[in-house]
Amino acid sequence: MLLAVLPEPASPLLDIGTGAGVPGLVLKLARPDWDVVLIDAGRRRANFLRHVIRQLALTGVSVEWGRAEAVATGPLAGRFRTVTMRAVAAGAAAEALAVPFLAQGGVLVVPLGPARRPPARGVQREVVLTTPGNCPGDASFL
């Protein structure tokens, strides 16, 4: 569903607070030609992701261990066309985390929770995914 709302081109893409690689690693698997960076504050999660990347022999994807606020002042600053995050922060807090990483004209794309409140800033997009024989799934993204 996230692929339906990402800008073109979406690469390079940064996923803040990636956890087990959702959505960043999943997006990399769906779009192998994209450059993707995953950030997580948990050392064990970062090491797990590095292990998965090695096992899958993926290229064009890297993992940064640390808090986004600390990593934002380094070489990743201002480098990304797209920043994603899921269940990390909402609204102004999400924007504050993403802005240091965004290149000129870059975008932040975040899933909205079940409440789907209209955003104070930005554009809200609805995505409905249907597959034959299954119930449709839907999500909102800002």
N, C-alpha and C positions, 0 to 999 in steps of 0.2 A: 504494500500500500504506500509506503514511503517513497518508492521509486516514482509513483504517479505524481508526486508534488515537488520533487526535487527539480531545481533549475537545470537547464542544459546550457553549457556544460556544468556539471556538478563537481568535477575534480579540479584541484585537489580538495578532498573532504576530510574534515576533522570530526571525530566523535568524542565528546567530552563525557566522562563518567561511563565508559563503555561496559563496565562489568564483565560479563561473559562474552562480550563482542556484539551486543545488540544495541543499536542497529549497525554499527560500523563494519564489523567483520562480515555480517550477512550481506551488506551492500557491496563489499569487496568481492564476495563470492558471486554475486549477481552481475557485477560489472568488473571483471578482472583487469580491464585496461585503466581503471581509475587509480589514482594515487590516494591512499587512505592512511591517516594517522589516528591511532587510538590512544586516548589518555585515560588513566585510572589512578586513583590515589592509593588503591590497595596493591601492595607488592605481590601478594599471592595471585591476585587476578591478573596483574600485568605479566607475571611469569607464566601463568597458564596460557594466556593469549600468545606469548612468544613461542611456547611449546606447540600450540595448535598451528601457528603460522609455519613453523619448521616442518611439522608433520605433513601439512598440506602443500609444502614447497611453494608457498605464495611469495610473489615478488610485488613490490610497489606498495607494501603495507608495513608500518612500523608501530611500535608500542612505546609510549612514554609513561614512566611511572612518576606520579606526583600529583599534587593538587593543581587544578587548572590555573588558579590565581598565581601560583609560583612559576609554572611553565610558560605563562603568557609573556613574560619579559625576556624570554630567550629567543632562539632562532626560529621558533614557530610563529612569532608575532607577525601579524599582517600578511599571512601566507595563503589563506584558504578562501576558495570560492564559496564553499558551503560548510557550515558547522551544524552538527546535529547533537542532540542530547535527549535522553529519555529518562524521566523520573529523577532528574538532578535538581532542577530549579524551574520556577515558573515566572512568567511575566518579566518584570524589570530585572529580577535576579538572573534569569537565564540570559537576557540580553547583555547584562554587565559581564557575565562570564565569557560570552562569545565575542564581543566587540574587539578585544585585543588581538584575536586571531584572524579576523576577517580582512580580506583584501578589499580594495576599493570596489564597490558594487557587489560585494559578497552578501550572502543571505544566511540567516539562522532559520532552521526548520525544526520545530518541536511538535511532538504529538500532544494534543490537548486531552485532558482527562475526560471521564464520563460526563462531567457537568457541561463541557463544551461551551463555556461562557464566551461571549463575543470578545475578541481581543481589544485591548485599549489601543494598541499599535499593531500594524501589520495586516496581513491578509489571511483570513481563515478559509481553508479549503476542505471540503468533504470528499471522502473517497469511499466508494462502495465496491466491494469485490464479490463477485458471484462466480460460482463454479457449478457446472451441471450436477443436479441432484443434491446440492448442499444448500444450507441456509446462507443468505448473504451476510458478509461481514462488513462493518463500516467503521470508519475512524475519521477524526478531525485533526487537521494539522494547522499550525500557525507558521 
